[in-house]
Amino acid sequence: MPSVDLYDGAYGKYDLYSEIRLETYGEDLGQTSWVTTEESYEIPRLLELTRSSVVLELGCGSGRYGLRVAEQVGCRITGVDVNSNGIRNANELAQRNELDSLVRFEQCDISKKQAFGDGTFDAVFANDVLCHIPGRAGVVEEIFRILKPGGRFLFSDALVIGGVVSHEEIATRSSVGYYLFSPPGENERFIKAAGFRLVSVNDTTAKAAQIAGRWHDARERRKDDLIVAEGQSNFEGLQRFLSCVEKLTCERRLLRYLYLAERTTSISRQ
């Protein structure tokens, strides 16, 4: 299965996809994830953010969601992402919206040990990002290290295996980048092994399927323009990808869960 570009295009041609994001999510926050608008509004509450909170967003992409949280809550946010187009766009948006005093964005590889000191952040969140990062157990342990005692960690994973998936489906679902598929219970194991207290796990599979379908259809309605911008092959590849996501998620052969954990006051890894 040939690789397909999603993220460079979405971040490098940010304004081109604004109407598609509006039709897909109901609000344009620069999304390339399976996070519903309702879920995005819940995240600050789940993380218990206040004006004094210091927050890290892993895989910030175009930066628009982090900026929205900073604007509404008044907290300080650092966003990190490996994609240079996303970071450039995020910093431009921060300056344009005069939020660069509260929010900063940096390009970095999340799979590596971070430069942040122990107990730097009150909260860390990642929207459909950890599935792209190798060495998940180490990543979760690193997040534990940089969180303050009592700090909260929220992340979603749309690649929990719920049934039989063919090699063709795996290839299509993985065509836009590096992915990790995990069995049920594995994320809970990583969370507890790192020393976190697991607060909640919510099944958001049905909503993820709806987003995939709306995203596919919004793109299809703009087929001619998108073929000019993306090329025929890439347009068709992204449509196959979105159709595959919708089918596998509707049939619950791939599941999406939202995990919320809290850093304990001391490390007691199991």
Number of C-alpha atoms within 10 A of each C-alpha: 12 11 14 19 15 18 18 14 15 20 25 17 15 16 11 15 18 17 15 22 20 16 16 24 21 13 15 17 19 23 25 16 16 24 19 19 15 10 14 15 14 12 17 18 11 16 21 13 21 16 11 11 19 19 27 27 22 23 26 29 33 31 30 20 20 24 30 15 20 23 16 11 16 18 18 24 24 21 28 23 22 17 20 17 20 30 26 18 19 29 22 16 17 20 13 10 11 13 18 18 10 16 25 21 26 18 18 17 15 19 17 13 12 14 7 12 10 13 14 15 25 23 26 24 24 17 24 21 20 23 19 18 16 15 13 17 15 15 20 21 19 19 25 27 21 22 26 20 18 16 25 28 29 22 20 25 26 26 25 22 18 17 13 11 12 9 9 11 18 15 15 22 21 19 20 17 12 10 17 16 15 17 13 14 9 11 19 17 13 19 24 18 17 23 22 29 18 18 13 13 15 11 15 20 25 15 16 22 26 18 21 24 19 18 23 20 18 18 22 16 11 12 16 13 13 17 14 10 14 15 12 13 11 18 22 16 20 22 19 18 22 22 20 21 26 24 16 23 25 19 15 18 17 25 25 24 20 19 20 23 25 23 26 19 12 10 14 11 12 9
